[in-house]
C-alpha cells in the first residue's frame, strides 16, 4: 500500500491534467447545467474538481451530495447535450435478439429498440459518456434522432423485464452448480428424506393425541419441545455483551465499493427503518450502492421502497413471481446487477450501524480471496466479499449482500 497510493495519485494527476486541457470547458458547462441555473461557473468547476478528487462520476456525485434526483440530473444533461430524454424506456422488444449475458448486466449502459421504423438507442451514460455524446452530436446532427437518454433506474427496470427468464434460471441453478451439497434435497437420498418426514409426522400426531390417549409419558416430551425455544431466549439474555473495538479508518480513496442487496417480501412496515439505518452508514456515498430486492407479489413493499429512491445510493429490483419464493432466489436474481467484478461469498445477517461498512473494510484486505465462487453466484448466504465474522442477532433487521469489487493491484 505504501508505494501504490503515491503512484496512483501521480497517474490520476497526469490523467486529470491531460483531460483538463482537452475537455475541461465542456465538462464545467455540463456540471453547471446539472447543478442548475443559479450555479456559477466557478462553483461548477469547484464541484467538478471535488468529484474527480473523490474518484467519483461527477453526474452521480451531484445526485449524492446536491440532492438532485437521477432523473432530473439526466434530463438537464440531455438538454445541455441537445439530445432527447425519456423518463422511462418503452416496453418494446430489443433490436438485438441475442440471448442476454446476465453476468454483464451491471455494466450495460444502453439498449437498442425498434421504434416505428428505426433503431433508437436508449442510454444512461455517465458524465464522460455525455461529453462524448455531445461531441458526436456536434459532428453528426442525426444522432439526435437515434439516441435518447434515460435515468439509470429506468434502464435497469427494462433490463430486468427483458432478461427475467434468464435471471430466474440463473437464480435457481447457480446454487446447485457451485454448492451442490448446500441443501438437503441435493445431499440426502430420497428414502432418507421420506423417512425423516414420516418420523416428524408421527411424532407430531402422537403429541397431538397424547391428551386423548392418556399417555402421560408424552407430556415431558411435549413440554421440552414447547419450552426449549423460550429457554434459549432467556439463555441468550445471559450472554455478556461483546467488547467493542475500534479499527483505524482507511482513507476514503482506499476503500472498496460495496453493493448491499436487501431482500424483502411483505415487509412494508420495515422499509422506513431499514432506509434510515442504511442511510446513516459511515461510508463514502459514492462507493455504496443499496439495492432493494422485492418480490412482485408485495406491491405495498414496492410502494414503500419507491418513496426512498430519492437517495441516489438506493435502487429497486422487482423480482417476478416464480418458484421457489425464497430470499436466496431473490438475491440470486438481483446479484448480476451489483456493481462489482469478482469476489468470494460469505453470509452476514447484521444490524446496520453507522460504522458497519468502514469497520469491516480492513479485514477485506487481510484475508485471501477464495476462487470458489464466480460473478453471479448465489447461495443461501450471499454476502459476496471477504468479511469479518459478525455475531448473528436474534432479531435480524436485514440480510444484506455486500459486494466489494476485486482489488487486484491495490494491495
Buried (B, 14 or more C-beta within 10 A) or exposed (E): EEEEEEEBEEEBEEEBEEBBEEBBEBBBBBBBBBBEEEBEEEBBBEBBBEBBEBBBBBBBBBBBBBEBBBBBBBBBBBBBBEBBBBEBBEEBEBBEEEEBEBBEBBEBEBBBBEBEEEEBBBBBBBBBBBBBBBEEBEEEEEBBEBBBBBBBBBBBBBBBEBBBEBBBEBBBEBBEEBBEEBBEEEEBEEEEEEEEEEEEEEEEEBBEEBEEEEEEEBEEEBEEEEEEEEEEEEEEEEEEEEEEEEEEBBEBBBBBBBBBBBBBBEBBEBBEEBBEBBBEBEBBBBBBBBBBBBBBEBEEBBEBBBEBBEBBBBBBBBBBEBEEEBBBBBBBBBBBBBBBBBBBBBBBBBEBEEBBBBBBBBBBBEEEBEEEBBBBBBBBBBBBBBBBEBEEEEEEBBBBBBBBBBBEEEE
